[in-house]
Amino acid sequence: MNAEYVVVRNTASRGRNLRGWFIREKRARRTYTFPSFTLCGGCKVKIHSGVGTNATTDLYWGRAKPAWPDDADHAILHRASGFVQDTCVYPAQTGVVPPPPFGHIYNC
């Protein structure tokens, strides 16, 4: 399960407390809620589906089964208020992952 993850990146120069923010998988509406966690400015964190010890670069959802369906996955990042901060769509699994659109990278 820990090879399955989504990446959240803070593009600001200041750190951001993500406590209460959450990531939702669109179709099954599985939800990961951030613990008290500050993501430093310019840093990124991987949220792994499985079990592990939280650290500054890796957080763990604690799931025993996959969180993402691997078919046009939608990761939606919400602020604690529910406001949608960002979304990421991983392409459908057709055997070959197409290159991302210009200026974008797949982090989910």
Phi, psi and omega in degrees: 000336184281349174281347176263120183204165172235146181252133174245129183240135175264108182275354179281165179277341180260154176292157180226126176283120183261010181306126180087344174295158179214156176246130180241135172276125194299307188289305183274352179059033173291140187231131171252127178251130181293139172283187172297110188206129177251123177265116185295158179300131180077004183262167175224158179223140174265132174255104181278145179290330187275207186252142177181187179260122180300142179216180183292337182249350184217129174240156186233130183284327179088020181274147175266342180236159181304145177266335187249134185284353180063026176217094184058053179302139176239115174255124182241118180267123180246142168290166180303330179287348183101346178301133178284118180273320183196162175223156176217134178240120176269137186294157177302145180280107179242016183099327179227125177278122180291157177296149180292157176301153181308131177087359181238154172230151177272117178246007181233000000 
